[in-house]
Amino acid sequence: MNLPKIFRVFDSIYILLLGSGVGVIIACVFAAATIFKAQGFLPQLSISDSGLLMGTIFTKCNVFFNILAGVIIIYELLTFWSAQLFELSNQRRFWTLIGGINVIMIFLFTLYYTPYIMEAQNLGNIATPEFDSMHKQSELVFKILLVGLSVSALWRGFIGSTPIAPHSKA
């Protein structure tokens, strides 16, 4: 069994999933920009209707994000425990921290903010200061998640898993 090659495959799949997470966030940003300006070409669509459409998109994306959070937890724990086998093992601790931040942001967005916003929209409570505050907080969480996933994917893409040479183990 060639452990370094196995880790390179897992690294590649992990980077692909992180990149997909970044892509989902960017796609949601573009979708929101279009959906919330839809009244220009669909006058019968209210801002509340646009919010419900966007909420449906986020609800579907949240399934992917929750799966990604599970993958991040498993991958980061496995690489953290095996860090001593690889060069740059101190950086793996930082990667684990970034992964933890990503998981927290994912779960905040999918399990706290999205349900709150969807419930407020269903009840018609979107014109309140509380809703506005929660919506702004959810946007901030989404931005932090975008940066966290991007940093994690890029850094892992540049560094990767390089095993410690057998002669350098002391």
Legacy VTK file of the C-alpha trace (Angstrom):
# vtk DataFile Version 3.0
C-alpha trace
ASCII
DATASET POLYDATA
POINTS 170 float
0.000 0.000 0.000
1.447 3.356 -1.061
0.259 5.785 1.621
1.460 8.996 -0.095
-0.443 8.150 -3.301
-3.583 7.367 -1.323
-3.329 10.724 0.448
-2.793 12.512 -2.894
-6.022 10.964 -4.209
-7.905 11.969 -1.043
-6.367 15.458 -1.242
-7.536 15.805 -4.843
-11.094 14.715 -4.049
-11.161 16.986 -1.008
-9.924 19.978 -3.009
-12.567 19.241 -5.650
-15.302 19.243 -2.987
-13.983 22.466 -1.425
-13.892 24.067 -4.875
-17.441 22.880 -5.488
-18.467 24.579 -2.243
-16.901 27.821 -3.455
-18.718 27.395 -6.777
-22.068 26.851 -5.041
-21.606 30.051 -3.040
-20.682 32.052 -6.149
-23.642 30.572 -8.054
-25.963 31.557 -5.191
-24.621 35.112 -5.281
-25.310 35.374 -9.017
-28.733 33.774 -8.594
-29.636 36.212 -5.813
-28.585 39.179 -7.942
-30.889 37.976 -10.719
-33.822 36.814 -8.615
-34.038 39.961 -6.495
-34.073 42.117 -9.637
-36.656 39.928 -11.399
-39.379 42.549 -10.891
-37.824 44.376 -13.838
-38.942 41.655 -16.247
-41.605 39.885 -14.141
-43.640 42.705 -12.544
-46.038 40.263 -10.857
-43.153 38.859 -8.776
-42.939 40.572 -5.377
-39.789 40.917 -3.282
-41.319 38.364 -0.911
-41.774 35.927 -3.810
-38.154 36.506 -4.795
-37.108 35.751 -1.227
-39.043 32.494 -1.265
-37.385 31.491 -4.545
-33.948 32.306 -3.181
-34.746 30.480 0.047
-35.652 27.384 -1.962
-32.318 27.582 -3.750
-30.471 27.918 -0.427
-32.421 25.019 1.067
-31.310 22.779 -1.795
-27.707 24.011 -1.559
-27.742 23.402 2.197
-27.951 19.645 1.552
-24.620 19.855 -0.291
-23.126 22.094 2.404
-24.114 19.684 5.193
-22.524 16.788 3.285
-19.432 18.956 2.726
-19.292 19.704 6.465
-19.295 15.964 7.185
-16.501 15.406 4.679
-14.496 18.296 6.170
-14.858 16.883 9.687
-13.754 13.386 8.655
-10.924 14.519 6.383
-9.507 17.120 8.760
-9.532 14.742 11.708
-7.845 11.989 9.699
-5.153 14.312 8.366
-4.663 15.889 11.789
-4.053 12.460 13.361
-1.680 11.434 10.566
0.148 14.769 10.367
3.389 13.403 11.780
3.773 11.287 8.620
3.997 14.364 6.404
6.146 17.391 5.885
4.632 20.705 6.937
2.733 18.966 9.742
2.507 22.247 11.674
0.562 23.704 8.762
-1.884 20.808 9.032
-2.922 22.164 12.418
-3.776 25.460 10.741
-5.705 23.610 8.030
-7.655 21.835 10.740
-8.499 25.209 12.295
-9.689 26.567 8.930
-11.694 23.374 8.416
-13.287 23.840 11.844
-14.226 27.422 10.999
-15.727 26.220 7.701
-17.810 23.588 9.499
-19.057 26.128 12.043
-20.007 28.573 9.270
-21.758 25.827 7.293
-23.800 24.694 10.267
-24.609 28.270 11.290
-25.895 28.979 7.807
-27.740 25.715 7.183
-29.101 24.952 10.641
-29.655 28.425 12.123
-29.959 31.251 9.613
-31.699 29.518 6.704
-34.480 27.994 8.860
-35.015 31.340 10.633
-35.201 33.277 7.377
-37.499 30.717 5.728
-39.831 30.717 8.744
-39.920 34.520 8.828
-40.763 34.587 5.117
-43.522 32.014 5.583
-44.991 34.120 8.404
-44.580 37.351 6.436
-42.228 38.861 9.042
-39.588 40.132 6.640
-40.119 43.847 7.253
-38.796 43.767 10.806
-35.452 44.925 12.239
-34.880 41.396 13.599
-35.237 39.871 10.151
-32.950 42.485 8.635
-30.333 41.820 11.306
-30.511 38.052 10.852
-30.320 38.417 7.071
-27.210 40.621 7.319
-25.628 38.147 9.735
-26.347 35.271 7.349
-24.681 37.208 4.514
-21.604 37.722 6.706
-21.488 34.010 7.569
-21.754 33.177 3.851
-18.871 35.567 3.045
-16.697 34.072 5.799
-17.501 30.607 4.441
-16.519 31.698 0.918
-13.151 32.962 2.156
-12.587 29.915 4.387
-13.358 27.377 1.666
-11.260 29.327 -0.856
-8.255 29.537 1.466
-8.550 25.867 2.360
-8.845 24.719 -1.273
-6.056 26.946 -2.578
-3.653 26.231 0.252
-4.179 22.492 -0.001
-3.825 22.711 -3.769
-0.457 24.440 -3.488
0.946 22.464 -0.566
-0.664 19.014 -0.833
0.471 15.956 1.097
4.199 15.415 0.920
5.411 12.454 2.997
8.456 12.760 5.200
11.385 11.042 3.503
12.296 7.776 5.293
15.883 8.945 5.901
14.744 12.183 7.565
12.820 10.411 10.349
14.835 10.665 13.487
LINES 1 171
170 0 1 2 3 4 5 6 7 8 9 10 11 12 13 14 15 16 17 18 19 20 21 22 23 24 25 26 27 28 29 30 31 32 33 34 35 36 37 38 39 40 41 42 43 44 45 46 47 48 49 50 51 52 53 54 55 56 57 58 59 60 61 62 63 64 65 66 67 68 69 70 71 72 73 74 75 76 77 78 79 80 81 82 83 84 85 86 87 88 89 90 91 92 93 94 95 96 97 98 99 100 101 102 103 104 105 106 107 108 109 110 111 112 113 114 115 116 117 118 119 120 121 122 123 124 125 126 127 128 129 130 131 132 133 134 135 136 137 138 139 140 141 142 143 144 145 146 147 148 149 150 151 152 153 154 155 156 157 158 159 160 161 162 163 164 165 166 167 168 169
